[in-house]
Each structure stands twice: as structure tokens, then as C-alpha cells.
């Protein structure tokens, strides 16, 4: 596993307890060649009106500090 993927997985794991408290979760789908992180929203996160805020403020901002090569976090479209 490469270092960027390890950082992304660790960041999702750090966020997971907060997501789980609200009945949701997310999982890594892929890191694209242009360094976008694609996640799948699970449970309550699929329909939550603030899930985009969680992804941007919670995960993306953290990842940009830990892995500056990451340019964005996007949810897999259903």
C-alpha cells in the first residue's frame, strides 16, 4: 500500500467514530490518477444534508494538510 493511501485510510478511520455516532460511515473507493479521493457514503451519510460539509471540512481539509498531493474529496454518485 502506498503512503498516500495509508494516510487517506487513517484519516477516514479517525473520522469514522463521528460518522458512526450519527448512523453513517464512509469507505475509500479509489484515489484517482489526478489525486482525487473518491469515497462511498454509507448509512445515514447517504441522505444526510451536511455530508458534503463533512467531506470538505472534515476529510478533505485534513487530507490536504497530511497529503498535499490530494486535490479533492468526492462522493461516489449513486
DRENMI-725084 format. One record per atom (N, C-alpha, C): x, y, z; residue in three letters. Coordinates in steps of 0.001 Angstrom, whole numbers, padded with zeros to 6 digits, always signed. Atoms other than C-alpha are relative to their C-alpha. Example, Ala and Ser with C-alpha at 12.3 -4.5 7.8 and 13.67 -1.06 7.14 Angstrom:
+000890-001190+000000ALA +012300-004500+007800ALA +000900+001200+000000ALA -000820-001190-000060SER +013670-001060+007140SER -000770+001090+000730SER 
This chain:
+000853-001178+000000UNK +000000+000000+000000UNK +000892+001232+000000UNK -000849-001191+000040UNK +001405+003403-000872UNK -000329+000951+001151UNK +000109-000895-001146UNK +001863+006175+001667UNK -001264+000863-000047UNK +001195-000842+000113UNK -000932+008403+000332UNK -001246-000794+000373UNK +001172+000826-000314UNK -003455+005563+000526UNK -000065-000281+001496UNK -000028+000230-001450UNK -002354+004791+004091UNK -000505+001229+000750UNK +000431-001244-000643UNK -002877+008450+005045UNK -001502+000182-000155UNK +001431-000146+000253UNK -006339+008519+003448UNK -000794-000971+000874UNK +000708+000994-000811UNK -007425+005316+005180UNK +000038+000379+001472UNK -000109-000422-001401UNK -006140+006582+008525UNK -000917+001197+000288UNK +000858-001176-000189UNK -007991+009896+008069UNK -001476-000405+000045UNK +001380+000489-000036UNK -011242+008065+007297UNK -000267-000717+001319UNK +000163+000708-001280UNK -010726+005841+010343UNK -000117+000974+001167UNK +000090-001018-001057UNK -010198+008943+012503UNK -001366+000679+000008UNK +001308-000644+000137UNK -013470+010416+011215UNK -001149-000973+000298UNK +001033+001039-000105UNK -015402+007128+011452UNK -000822+000044+001289UNK +000834-000016-001215UNK -016473+007354+015146UNK -001073+001093-000030UNK +000968-001095+000087UNK -018189+010679+014465UNK -001118-000342-000982UNK +000990+000431+000980UNK -019933+009275+011397UNK -000900-001080+000598UNK +000749+001097-000606UNK -020961+006140+013280UNK -000986+000495+001055UNK +000903-000559-001015UNK -022473+008242+016087UNK -001305+000477-000608UNK +001195-000488+000687UNK -024939+009607+013529UNK -000593-001061-000924UNK +000550+001092+000793UNK -025609+006217+011927UNK +000558-000108-001406UNK -000582+000026+001334UNK -023323+006710+008946UNK +001405-000557-000011UNK -001367+000461+000176UNK -019975+005692+007575UNK +000451+000388-001401UNK -000518-000196+001355UNK -017734+006087+004539UNK +001158-000955-000207UNK -001124+000869+000323UNK -015224+003927+002744UNK +000705+000539-001231UNK -000800-000421+001143UNK -012445+004627+000303UNK -000340-000876-001202UNK +000235+000721+001248UNK -013305+003666-003276UNK +001279-000006-000813UNK -001246-000089+000759UNK -010203+004944-005046UNK +000646+001358+000190UNK -000722-001264+000153UNK -007573+007614-005361UNK +000326+000064-001488UNK -000155-000081+001450UNK -007642+008741-008975UNK +001414+000419-000379UNK -001332-000381+000490UNK -004591+009405-011133UNK +000278+001490+000200UNK -000191-001433-000234UNK -005195+013139-010689UNK -000168+000368+001481UNK -000027-000178-001463UNK -005206+012675-006860UNK -001294+000518+000614UNK +001285-000229-000660UNK -008900+012952-006108UNK -000322-001259+000789UNK +000421+001111-000841UNK -010127+010786-003269UNK -001496-000198-000226UNK +001405+000328+000202UNK -013405+009048-004092UNK -000430-000905+001148UNK +000516+000774-001117UNK -015402+007787-001122UNK -001440-000405-000276UNK +001389+000433+000061UNK -018646+005881-000808UNK -000624+000312+001343UNK +000717-000321-001225UNK -021075+007260+001745UNK -000945-001139+000327UNK +000796+001142-000444UNK -022854+004609+003779UNK -000970+000416+001096UNK +000961-000248-001066UNK -025858+004510+006087UNK -000611+001385-000096UNK +000631-001312-000065UNK -027197+007855+007198UNK +000733+001055-000821UNK -000772-000972+000790UNK -024411+009663+005317UNK -000509+000111-001437UNK +000498-000024+001374UNK -026067+008741+002008UNK -001052+001074-000207UNK +001097-000951+000148UNK -029027+011020+002667UNK +000154+001242+000873UNK -000215-001124-000910UNK -027547+013490+005139UNK +000238+001284-000784UNK -000123-001283+000702UNK -027864+017107+004050UNK +001347+000680+000240UNK -001295-000626-000276UNK -024492+018005+005587UNK +001179-000926-000302UNK -001102+000921+000300UNK -022452+015072+004275UNK +001077+000674-000848UNK -001013-000696+000804UNK -020756+017376+001755UNK +000879+000873+000886UNK -000781-000798-000949UNK -019651+019612+004638UNK +000975-000907+000745UNK -000870+000958-000691UNK -018273+016568+006473UNK +001169-000397-000896UNK -001074+000397+000923UNK -016333+015532+003390UNK +000988+001133-000211UNK -000896-001130+000297UNK -014958+019010+002673UNK +000726+000476+001251UNK -000608-000565-001209UNK -014360+020340+006188UNK +000681-001066+000844UNK -000559+001047-000840UNK -013707+017050+007925UNK +001126-000767-000657UNK -000970+000885+000631UNK -011878+014845+005473UNK +000947+000736-000944UNK -000851-000640+001016UNK -010622+016999+002594UNK +001018+000954+000603UNK -000938-000963-000589UNK -009090+019767+004697UNK +001098-000713+000780UNK -000986+000783-000738UNK -007367+017221+006928UNK +000988-000662-000957UNK -000869+000678+000966UNK -006035+015297+003937UNK +000938+000963-000711UNK -000860-000977+000681UNK -004706+018426+002246UNK +001188+000396+000875UNK -001112-000274-000912UNK -002570+019004+005346UNK +000940-001202+000088UNK -000792+001220-000177UNK -001430+015387+005703UNK +000611-000513-001301UNK -000436+000478+001316UNK -001092+014610+001984UNK -000310+001096-001019UNK +000272-001163+000858UNK -000797+017860-000013UNK -000259-000335-001468UNK +000260+000387+001384UNK -000944+015932-003287UNK -001490-000233-000264UNK +001446+000190+000159UNK -004668+015289-002662UNK -000629+001344-000360UNK +000596-001265+000451UNK -006664+017905-004560UNK -001471+000135+000374UNK +001419-000073-000329UNK -010238+016984-003612UNK -000481-001334+000549UNK +000699+001203-000434UNK -012559+014512-001930UNK -001398+000087-000585UNK +001320+000036+000601UNK -015693+013491-003776UNK -000705-001288+000395UNK +000779+001188-000295UNK -018503+011093-003004UNK -000379-000692-001296UNK +000451+000811+001116UNK -019326+008287-005392UNK -001467+000299-000234UNK +001401-000292+000322UNK -022540+009169-007180UNK -000790-001292-000106UNK +000842+001201+000029UNK -025364+006678-006790UNK -000933+000041-001173UNK 
